[in-house]
Amino acid sequence: MPIVQVTSNLGRRLGSPLLKSLSALVGEITNKPAKGVIVMHNPGYEAWYDDSDGPLVHIRLTSLEMPVSDHVGYSSRIADLFYKDLQIKTERVIVEFYSPPPTHLGKNGSTIAEIRKTQT
């Protein structure tokens, strides 16, 4: 159940096609079903980076058991998607990775760690 939080200074919604593409991409790179990927966009934030208020996207990708060795590839593919769809320069797509332990992610009134205990 990867969670993708997109915050941007774009004054508009990203739209369902891009969010669906992002969901599919995150599902693919994390080896999880796309239908289980949660994607949220918070548009319209003010942002300043590299002496510019130009288009900026910050993405926080939360997923269990995400190997650190894969972060570079994930970042590249996500940045490329935003460049291809919105022409946002890849250096202005910032990706933050968070891989919590299963005890720190809840679902269905429980935690993933507890749910896994019942599946074994």
Beta strands, then each sheet from edge to edge (+ up, - down):
strand 1: 3-8
strand 2: 38-42
strand 3: 57-62
strand 4: 93-98
strand 5: 106-107
strand 6: 110-111
sheet 1: 2+ 1+ 3- 4-
sheet 2: 5+ 6-
end
